Amino acid sequence: MKGQTETINLVLLFSVGVVLFISAVVWGRTILQQNIDNSKISFSENFMTSLDKKIGDVVKFGGDDKMGYGFDSTIELIGDNTIEIKTPTSVTTIPNYWVNVTNFPESYIREMLDGNVFRIQLVLKETSYNKISLFTDGPKLATPKSVELEKNSTKEDNGIIKILVKITFL
């Protein structure tokens, strides 16, 4: 009888240990996924801010510039004035409507949660004196390793200076 009690105790303790271990793994995985998703959002915001600055530099100084993307989410050129990154997320603290993160004289960055997809856009504004237009020869939607910008041409149209910037997803 004493041997059976020890065996039952061992089985019960082992079962409790397995349940506690599985609970810890599930809880830890949830916390880890939230941290990864928060990092994706932070990276997206930083990338868009840097991209906005680089577009401004290419427009002002000419030439070309390249920046690493290093991110496993899609980036898309929408029309001739908007770039968007979409990434799946489990974060629920972001509003499900557009919220401006920045608002500069020639651009703004906005973001929203669309279901379980985080969307962030860099939108180039048309001002009373100029319009920066983006175009590409390659795909408009990609998951690139890097993004290349190149000032292409400058034209005047009805008193507005139109600056063409080529964007390439490499």
N, C-alpha and C positions, 0 to 999 in steps of 0.2 A: 504494500500500500504506500509505503514511504517513497519508493521509486516512482510510482505513478504521480504523486504530488509534485515531485521535483521536475518530472517531464512536463506536466501541465504548466507549472510555473515558468519553465524555460520557453515553452511554446507561447504563453501569454506575453511574457517579456519581449520575446522576439517579434511577435505581432505588433505590440505597442511601438517598438523601435522602428519597424518597417513603416507603420502609419506616420509616425513623427518625421521620419526621413522623407517620405513622399510629400508630406505637407510642406516641409521646408523647401524642397526642390520646386514645387509648384509656386509657392509664395516668392521664392528667390527669382524664378524665371519671369514672373510678372513684374517684379521690381526692375530686373535687368532690362526687360523689353521697354519699359517706360523710360529708363535712362537712355537707351539706344534711340528711341523715338524723339526724346527731347534733344538729343545731340543732332539728329537729322534736321530738326526744325531750326536749331541754332546755326548749323552749317548753312542751311538754305538762306537764312536771313543775312549771314555774313557774306555768302557768295554773291547775293544780289546787290548788296551795298558795294562790294568790291567791283562787280561788273559795271555798275552805274558809274563809279569813279573812272574806271578804265575807258568806258565809252566817252566820257567827258574829256579825258586826256587825249584820246585818239582824235576827237573832233578838234580840240584846241591846237594840238601839236602835229597832227598828221601821222603818217607812218602806220605801223601795226603793233599789236600787242597780243600776247597769248597768256592764258591762265589755266591752271589745272582744274579739272572738275572733280575727279576722285570721289564720286558719289554715285550710288546705285539707284538713281531715280531719273525719270525722264525730264528733259528740258525741251521746250518748244518755242519756236518763233511764231507768234500769232499776229497776222497782219504785218504792218510795217513799223509798229511802235510798241509792241508788247512781247516780253519774254516771260515764260511761265515754267516753274518747276512743280511737279506733282510727285508726292511720295505717300505711300500708305502709312498710317499711324494709328496708335491706340490712344493717343492723347485726346482728352475730351475737353480741355480747358480753353480751347480756341473757339471763338464765335463761328457760327455757321453762316455768316454774312461777311462781306468785304470790310476789312478794317485797315486803314492806312497806317503803316508802320513809320514811313517817312513822307515828307512832302517838300521837295526841293523846287526851285524855280523852273527847272526844265524836266523834272521827272518825279515820280513817286513810287513807293513800294507798298503793296497791299497784300493781305493774306486772309485766308478763310479755311474753315474745315468743311469739306464737301463729303458728307457721309463719313467714311473712314479714310479719306484722302486729304492730306494737307496740300493746299495750293498757295503758291506765292508768286506774285507778278511784279515785274519791273515795267512800268509804263512811262514812255517818253512823251512829254507834252509838246504840243505845238504852241509856241509863243508868238507874240505880235511881230517878232523880227526873225525867227528861224524855226525850222522843223528838221529834226534828226530822223531820218528814215533808215530802217534796217532792212537788209535783204540777204539772201543766201543763194548760192548755186547748188548746194547740197540739200540733204533732207532737212525739213523744218522741225521734225521730231526725232530725238535721238537720246541715247544714254552714252555720251562721249567720255573720252579720257581728258580732253581739254577743249577750250573754246578760244577761237582766234578772232580778233577784231582788226579790221583794216579800213582806213578812210579811203573811200573810192572816188567821190567827186563832190563838187559844190556847184550849185546852180541857183540863179535868182529867178523867182516866179512870183509876179505881182507884188514885188517889194519884200517878199519873204525869202530868206536864204534857205535853200533846201540842201542839207548835207546828207549824202549817202554813206552808210557804214555797212560794210560786208561782214557778216558774222558766219563763221564756219564751225560746225561741231566736228571735232576730230576724234 
